[in-house]
Amino acid sequence: MVGWLKYVDSISIACTWPYNHLMAMRLNFMSGPLLKKVAAAVEKHLGVADSDETLSRFLLSLYEEPLEAFSRAVEANGGSDFPPAFVHEVFEAIREESKSKESKESKSKESKDGSKREEQVETEPENQVHEKPAETQRERLPSERSKDTGTEQRTQKDHNNQHQSHQNQNQNHQHQNHQNHQDQQNQNQQNQQNLHAPEPNLVVGAVCRGTVSNITSYGAFVRLNRFESGLCHISKMSYDGRRVGSPGDVVKQNQEVFVRITDVGSGRRRKIALSMVGVDQTNGEYVEGRESGRQSGRDTEFGRRGREMGRDRAVSSGARRLTSPERWEIRQLIAAGAARASDYPELYEVEEDPAESEGFEVEINPHEPKFLQGQVRARAEPAHILKNPEGSLSRAAMDGSRLAQEMREQKKEQRKKEKQQGTEEKNKDKEQNKDKEQSKGKEQAPYSKSRKNVSKSDLAQSRKRLPVYAMREQLLSAVRDNQFVIVVGETGSGKTTQIVQYLYEENFHRGDKIIACTQPRRVAAESVAKRVAQEVGCPLGQEVGYTIRFDDRTSPATRIKYMTDGMLQREALLDPQMSKYAVVMLDEAHERTVATDVLFALLKKAARANPDLRVLATSATLDADKFSRYFGGCPVLHVPGRTFPVEIMYSREPEPDYVAAALDCVMQIHVAEDSGDILVFLTGQDEIDTCCEALEARIKTLGRAVPELLVLPAYSALPPDQQARIFEPAPPGARKVVLATNIAETSITIDGIRYVVDPGFVKLNAYDPRLGMDSLVVSPISQAQANQRSGRAGRTAPGKCFRLYTEEAFRTEMRPNTVPEIQRQNLEHTILMLKAMGIDDVLRFEFMDPPPAPTTVQALKELYVLDALDENGHLTSMGRRMADFPMEPALAKTVLASVDLSCASDVLSVVAMLSVQNVFYRPKDKQAAADQRKQRFHSVHGDHLTLLNVFRGWEQSGRSRSWCAENFVQERAMWRAFEVRKQLAAIMVRFRLDVHGSDASAVRKAFCAGYFRNSAKRDPHEGIFTTLVDQTPVHLHPSSAVYGKSVDYVIYHTLLLTTKEYMHCVSVVDPKWLVELAPRFFQPSDPNNPSERRKRQKIVPLFNRFAENQDSWRLTAQVEEKKRALGRLNQ
């Protein structure tokens, strides 16, 4: 009860005009003796002297009929422990006074003129609020606060008068009668004017089509018809209610828009308030729940629990308060009738003490655990992947492609023009026709049919024609006699699919043993397993199967098992000796992924304890001698390839734009060279898509002057049916050009390639320990990669390789081999795995190429602050459970924290959605509609809850395909997320963790427990965010749900390095959570000891190179200067 009284007292202090106005009008109809009765009941039952009648007034404001409703209202506001007798006595006192007041008012009404009464009822229904019973008045007052300008100003005057003398009932009655008389006269004058100028039929709540007539800094005026225009304020111009940066970013002059009428003023020049919140600009449909301002946005986004608890509009501690200019602007808009006071409850909140809300700051905890004391003090730096940073290749990679940039800008301009000219429907028809032609071509393609109808005899003959078949006996003999064997063979020689079958046919799997083959990519593991199952003649999942992350297609009968290297690394947690495997083959070993390098060391250790284990390392190109020395001088077998000679040609001069040079080279080959397909190596999807469009445009321009050229992309994000098209032969008389990433170097083999165009670049994933960020960096390829690419041209016939760099650059600017991933990747997950296997001294672990010591120490410290390691560097119970999850440690910590926060079900859904690359898609002809649909899922609290909204919506739709199409959501991505979530839930159940908690408000706190290091704070002066770790400037991505919102502290999932450092998947957090959830990493700032951040925020004057004294700007220096000047005048 004491807490409730404090709550009421704070309410009475915090209430400003809207609440006091309502109280004044209620007290106007409740007499002064009633307050004394209620105060007496308070003192009688609660033992509290309500001398200022604050508690009594608050109880009056809660009055409802019947008694049960009033009791519920009191309990909902903190009075759950009040005696029932007290609540009943207060209710009866208010009801008796209400009946008495009502009878008096009815008698005064009967004495009025009948005709005048009827006229008033017909013309002024709103003004009858003072003559209604108490409960009716209480319902109508909040909705009548801002009807029009005159009413708003009169209401303000009423409030001022009534607040000063609400105890004087006679004066209030006179004021009320005078007000009613004045309102009636104004309404009669308005009716007379309406007889001469009939007004258009504009109804509040209706959605109308209008045209933007004028754009200002505070909104846009929309012309609804010939006579009427309304104002759509800047805060009402986005679909989800967030404030946009500028009205010009949303609408343009003379653009047609759908708007909803939120208020219509009175008078001849009435003011109309409009809103675009919740209005679908494609069809004009209005979605309930978005129009009620920023507060309703919070309520609709997981605000159900808050409403049930009776929470008021509680602005999160990370939210910025309104400034004085903003408050003045909003008050002016309310007074003008362009906005409603109910939409801005924060306008009337009492200003908090800045020391409490904004004074709380956090800083890095300098504590160092015992096991890291005395270790390497050097700061971890990004790996140096460039051999010659000043070389021509490095400069070209840094500058990027001008052609690609120009084409992107041209596409943006073209989309704007198409949108203005209304040609989107035409483009839609073109795209549909193009898709039909492509699907028709797919149906007629012979590739898929030929692959499906291959007979067993044909498969046997094709296997014998592979180069590795000639080495069959030699391979089997080497495996029998040695624990480690290195096999080097060209791509397409058959080593990936055939060696495991040879071992299977020779019964190396005797007993229940398994023959395993690891792949660095999950797509390769899946596709190769399907091919081998077809050759063996068994269903996939029986004798032949595969295991990748979140997808296991094996059974107890499986004897040939393809898997990713990461999955075998995880199996080493439970079986360090690899006792269930007879042979382990590490395929594509030259790629040197982190998991492969770890497996090298783990398998060496397992082979010592398990003499029957056999290990093979295979690759198309690797340093065989180095591998042989690492595995104790094991034998090296070379599988000869069926290659033809390849002529290599270099550029005479460095190419300033490698994309433009590649396009020119393709056109030159197509026009001047003999028949044969072309393979072009590019760095990523953006470059490939740009080049595809450019080549198609050039071929279309040349027309029949050149032969047909079929342009095909090849990258991992393509759907499988489109990836299969690159293997189909070109039509007769045509040539095929395949634009591919480095996936075409070794992972796939395309027959018919005679010409290779090699710009000499690749995207490498490099980890920056200072930012905690993985970034794809365009860098020169290695000499081994260049040789591998040129070899693609000699598979079926003599070929040519056009290297778009000089021979000098090949010798001096390219490394012999690519820098191993373990030297340029984040090692937190790897070290956690090693710790879980009992390997404590990770700094001395037997890596083939050890990572830099500072990088290892940095990873150990990150695991310590995640509570995975204790002060002595040993694995904690939390760390052991984190190692059980097949995900990065921060994400595993988030999942485990969600169990304690009772939100595990929601967190699993968000984690599953994060495992999918892209959930939304934006068709070229429907980008605006796709953006609007995406905004429907936006949460004011950030992108994690936005993803949760998408998953919930998909589940509620029954996992409908039409729902995905309607909301521009990729159905395949949703099903992938569904499977991932199911796998994670199974892991939780296996470890007896509760997965039934669902609390969306705690989801952000769970992610803060894992990603506290990825936190940033908005700079109050610059307006951008800086990371809390090292004050690196970072930016919100325009697609983020919190973009354009006033938030102070955020966490992000990852950083994307493009033109800027963009935060990906952002959520708003309370800075106090950082200290609460990560005390090893953060601590509260000492107010008596200013932090480095505060020191940097101090105002520093501009440097004046002409000033003799750089402190001359200070006031003390100016005083001295004035004294000297006065002294000179007196002389």
Phi, psi and omega in degrees: 000321180297320177298324180290323178295322176296322179295316178296320179297319178294325178295318181293329178284320186283336185293135176242217194304309186300316183289315181296324178296316178296318179294320181298316181290326177292316177294336177295330180257352172256132185282165178297321178302331180296319178299323180291324177297315181294320179298322178295321179293323177298314181291325182290312187267328185256346180071026181240130179276108180270070187293321180270006175060023179294312180295324180294316178299319181296321177295323177298322182291341180268359188298128174216155173247142002278198183297322181298320179294320179294321179296319178296321179297320179293318180294322181294338181255024171102004182259036184293335182261014176288144177296140178300327180296324179294315180297320180294319181295319179295318181298315181294322180295318180292320183294320179297318179293325179296315180295320180297316180295323182292321180294321178297318181292326180293324177294321180292330179290322183295334180282350181281162179295132184296316181294321179294324178296317180294319180297322181291323179294323183284323188262339186221067181293330183295328186281001178278004186298330181285346183255009179271162173296170187298315184292326178291319179298321182294329179282328188270332188301314182299327182276352183253012188290329187225061181286313179205178186296313181297316180297321181296317181291321179294322179296322178297319178296318178303315182299314183298316181291316185288325180294328181280330185218051183287345180278344180271096188288324182296318179295324179292320179296320178296316179298320181294315180297319177297321180295316179299319180295318179295319179297322181294320179296317179298321182291322179296320177297322180294320179297322178296322178292325182293335178295328183268333182228087181298136183270148175298156182275090179247116186253135177296131182099347181282149175258124184237156172266133180219177180237133180290116182262334181202144180238127179240181181286342183249004179160195181224138175268131183243123178277118183272325176202197184293333189255332193241140171225153179227165180255127171256106185293156183300333179281354182242025188252000177246156186296322184264009174086001180279151183284129181273162181292317181209141178302329180293343177284343185254315184232163178234163179299136179067016177277139177277132181223159171261130180227155178249133180281120180256339179198142178232118179283177180253169179101171182293318177256067184290149181259132185245126178262132184238162180211143173253005181289127178078004182259119179287117184285353178273326182226358178081010179285143181250132180257122180297149173098354181256340189279342189281032172082187185292331178293319180295329176300320178291324182292319181290329178271089174059032177268000182302313182295324178294321180292322180296329180276356179075027180289143174276187178288088184268106178288129181301149186298342178276355185276146181276139177282159179292139176278168180298316177298324179293320178296319179296317180298315181295320178298322179295320179294321178295318179294330180276355181083007181274351179212162180254143180294331181292341179281347184231064179296333180292347179295333186252008177284145178289134180298129177283163174291119182304332181294334180274321187270313184257347183284341181286118178230157179242158177216165183290134177283118185281001184298138179241127181295161184298319187288349178256354179291129181086002178279189185300129181267348181295143180282139179294131181241155176298150180293144178271103184261353180261131178284319181227092183299339181263003183284171182294323180293319179294320179294320179295322178293324180289320181287332182076186182263120176291323180298316179297320179294317179296320180293324176296318178295321178297322179293323177296315178297321180295320179295322178296316180295318179297324179292321179290324182274353178071037182259016183294324181295322178297317180295325178299316179297321179297316181296321179295317178297322180294319178295323179296318179296320180294317179294325177295320178295324178295320180296327182271354184291136182278351189295306185296324180294316183294327180288325183284329188261019180288131180276168180295322180294322178294321178296318180296320179292319180294326178294322181289336180280349180288144182301329184290342182296327179292339181260011188303304184295322179295321178295313182296321178295319180295323181290323179295323189267348185224145176283330180236136178220135176256129180238122179245123181206149181296154174298132182095359180282346177100006185294324183291318185267334190263323186299317180296326179290322176300316180294323179293318180292332179270011173063038174291344182268025185311143185078222179255021182286163183235144173259115185253147175224121182265148177231145179286342182239141182291326180296319180295319180299318181291313184292319180293322178298321178296320180294315182293322177299323178294319180289324179288331180087041180223157175294146178296128182107350177265251180297330179239131179209183179215156177225119174231175183298125179066019178205110182241113179244057177233170179212173177300340180273356185291129178240335173246119189232116174266141184202160173284154181297330178293326179291320177294325177297321179292324178295333179295342176298317182267337183224076183298335182270001181052046187291338182269002181249137174270318180222137173238121179250120178265099183274157182053044184295338182292341181288339171053052173292165180299316181295322179294316179297321178294320180295326176307310183289319181295320180289327174298318180290321180292324182295330177293322181273343183230088184297338181280350182285137176242138183234129176241138173242117184241150180193159175280328180206122176201168177280089187299320181296319180297317179295320181296319179295321182296322180266029172077033178074036182289161181288154179238124179250134179251122178266116181292140179266162178263063184260156176251162181297143180236127177271124182256129180236134180254160172285148178284323180233155177299141180271122181288330181230101188289333179289314178297320178295323179294320178296316179297321181294320179298315181295323178295317178297316183297325184274321192253338187265166179290177183296156183140146183279161185242139175238123181245129179262122177236176190268335184191182185297319182299312180297320182295313180297320179297315181292324177300314179295319182294317180294317178298323179293320180293318179296321179294323179293319180288332176065225184281001180290339179233157178295167180292139179234118180267115184262123184230130174273159177210104173210165192293334183282352180290146174298154183302323182294326177283328176295327182292340182293335182290340180272348181284141178291150179291152177299157178303135180082002181241164179238147180250134173239126181251122178258112191227159170275191181290001174298335181275000179289309185226333189284330181231155179236122182247116179285152177092358181281123176241345183229131178239130175250117186241100176292339176094023183228157178208155175265123178249141178275115181238137182260130176257105183294338179289322180264346188064039190231132169270133180224142176272113185252127175285123183216162178295148177284171176271167178297324178296320177294320179298317178293323179294320179294317180296329179293343178295337185278348184246034183281318186242343182196166175304139185223183180227145176237122180259106179268118185273046174207165185279161178292329176296319178295324179298320183280322190254341185248355180248135176288154177300320179222159180292144177298127181302148181300327185294342178265359180222022182234163174288130187256009183301310182294320180297314181293325177298319177297315181296320177297319179294335177277359180092011179266097185276320184274074183288338179293338180245022180291147189278070175281151175295317174231095185300141176289162178300140181301318178300326178294320178294317179296320178299318179295320178297321179292322178296320178293328178294314181289342175276005181067020177275337179235150178266190183297336180263005178084009179270156182291131176272174176297324176296317179296322178297318179290325177297323181292341180284346182262135181279064182203171181296152186302321181297321180289323176296320177296323177298315181297317180292323178294329181295333178294316179291332181268005177058043178220029186297321182299315180291320181294321177299323178295317181292318179299319178296321178292327178291336179287347178266137185295301183227123178271317182266152172228152184236096176299148184300325184266001182222037185292320180295316179295321179295321178295321179294318179297321179296323181296338178296333181267354185298139173250140179292346181267353174134185188280334178296316178287335173296315176297324177295321177299319180296313182295319178296317179299320179294319178295316181294334178279002184078027183055051187278139176290322180294326177297318179297316180295321182292325183258011178057044178249137181284115183297321180297322178293322180293319178293325176296315177298323179297317179294320178297317180297320179297320178294319179294320178297323178295321177297318179298316180295321181298325179262015174058046176254141183288127181244013186261357180289138179220104180213097186296329182292339180266356181298316181297324180292323178296316178291330175294329179293333180259329186244033179298330180294330179271060181244150181215154180233141178287132175284120184294339181266315184276333181083002178251170181264149172230142180291147180285339184286308183222020175056040175279130178294129177227163187227151172282136178284141181303338180277355181289149180291338181258010179294130181086358180264155182270091178235151184258309183244135178220159166241154180227155181281310178214166173253134177252124182261103174239244173286334176224173174273100182264136174278130181253131180061084188251144174223147179280138180226161173271130181300335178292334177297325183298317179288323182292319187265342181224064182293341178282343183250323182241155172214154179296144178288143177279117181297336179275349180233092185304135179286168179299326179298315181294324178297322180289337181277355178293143183292126179242124182290161177294144181288130179247103186289346180271347183281135177288324179242118182287353175262015183292344180283345184288154181296323180296322179293324180292325177297316178297321180295321178295321179296318179294322179295317178296324178296322179291326179291325182286343182286000000 
